[in-house]
Amino acid sequence: MTQFKRVASLADIPPGTMLKVYLGHRAVAIYNVDGELFATTDNCTHETASLSEGTLNGHEVTCPKHNARFDVRTGKALCFPAVVGLKRYSVRVEDDDVFIGPPA
């Protein structure tokens, strides 16, 4: 059976916000887009920067360092300087608990 780890409560991630959590030693960003949760690696693929410190606009997260943008639903890089997409993670919600699982 696939292992999921509890990483937060829904109250920690209101709609329109992001939260950095750790899955083992990996930083993962959880995004709440209108009540739907998505998770990707927290590190920008262009250069080391925490995406959870950037901005979330709808389904797009913008890196705080060089403004690379990614679709949080797919992980796809949307503009330069990023050309490599983000790794996505499975998200599950049970009651008020948020769980992150293996890469989607």
C-alpha positions as CSV (number, residue, x, y, z in Angstrom):
1,M,0.0,0.0,0.0
2,T,1.2,3.5,-0.8
3,Q,2.3,5.5,2.2
4,F,1.0,9.0,2.8
5,K,2.3,11.3,5.5
6,R,0.3,13.8,7.5
7,V,1.9,17.2,6.9
8,A,-0.7,19.9,7.9
9,S,-4.3,20.7,8.6
10,L,-6.6,22.4,6.2
11,A,-6.6,25.4,8.5
12,D,-2.9,25.8,7.8
13,I,-3.5,26.4,4.1
14,P,-6.4,28.8,3.4
15,P,-7.6,29.2,-0.2
16,G,-5.1,31.3,-2.2
17,T,-2.1,30.4,0.0
18,M,0.9,28.0,0.0
19,L,2.7,26.1,2.7
20,K,6.2,24.6,2.7
21,V,6.3,21.2,4.4
22,Y,8.8,18.4,4.5
23,L,8.5,14.9,3.2
24,G,11.5,13.3,4.7
25,H,14.3,15.6,3.7
26,R,12.5,17.0,0.6
27,A,10.8,20.4,0.8
28,V,7.3,20.2,-0.8
29,A,5.0,23.2,-1.5
30,I,1.3,22.7,-1.0
31,Y,-1.0,25.1,-2.8
32,N,-4.7,25.7,-2.0
33,V,-6.4,26.9,-5.2
34,D,-10.1,27.6,-4.4
35,G,-10.2,24.7,-2.0
36,E,-8.4,22.2,-4.2
37,L,-4.9,21.2,-3.0
38,F,-1.9,20.5,-5.2
39,A,1.7,19.7,-4.2
40,T,5.0,20.0,-6.0
41,T,8.7,20.2,-5.1
42,D,9.3,23.5,-3.3
43,N,12.5,24.3,-5.2
44,C,12.4,26.2,-8.5
45,T,14.0,24.2,-11.3
46,H,15.8,27.2,-12.7
47,E,17.8,28.1,-9.6
48,T,17.6,27.4,-5.9
49,A,14.6,29.4,-4.6
50,S,11.7,28.4,-2.4
51,L,8.5,28.6,-4.5
52,S,6.4,28.8,-1.3
53,E,8.0,32.2,-0.8
54,G,6.8,33.3,-4.2
55,T,3.3,34.3,-5.3
56,L,0.3,32.2,-6.1
57,N,-2.1,33.5,-8.7
58,G,-4.8,31.0,-9.6
59,H,-3.1,27.8,-10.7
60,E,0.3,29.6,-11.3
61,V,3.1,29.9,-8.8
62,T,5.8,32.5,-9.5
63,C,9.3,32.0,-8.3
64,P,10.5,34.9,-6.1
65,K,14.0,34.9,-7.6
66,H,13.7,35.2,-11.4
67,N,9.9,35.1,-11.9
68,A,9.8,31.7,-13.5
69,R,6.1,30.5,-13.4
70,F,4.7,27.0,-13.1
71,D,1.3,25.4,-13.3
72,V,0.7,23.8,-9.8
73,R,-1.8,21.3,-11.3
74,T,0.7,19.8,-13.8
75,G,4.1,21.1,-12.6
76,K,4.7,22.4,-16.1
77,A,7.2,25.3,-16.5
78,L,5.2,28.2,-18.1
79,C,7.9,30.7,-19.0
80,F,11.7,31.3,-19.0
81,P,14.0,31.1,-17.3
82,A,12.6,27.8,-16.2
83,V,12.3,25.0,-18.8
84,V,12.1,22.0,-16.6
85,G,8.8,21.2,-14.8
86,L,8.3,20.5,-11.1
87,K,7.8,17.0,-9.6
88,R,4.2,16.7,-8.4
89,Y,3.0,14.8,-5.3
90,S,-0.2,13.1,-4.5
91,V,-2.4,14.9,-2.0
92,R,-5.1,13.4,0.2
93,V,-7.4,15.1,2.7
94,E,-9.1,13.2,5.5
95,D,-11.3,15.3,7.8
96,D,-9.1,18.3,8.5
97,D,-5.8,16.5,7.9
98,V,-3.6,17.0,4.8
99,F,-1.5,14.0,3.6
100,I,1.2,14.0,1.0
101,G,2.1,10.8,-0.8
102,P,4.6,9.7,-3.4
103,P,5.2,11.6,-6.7
104,A,2.0,11.7,-8.8
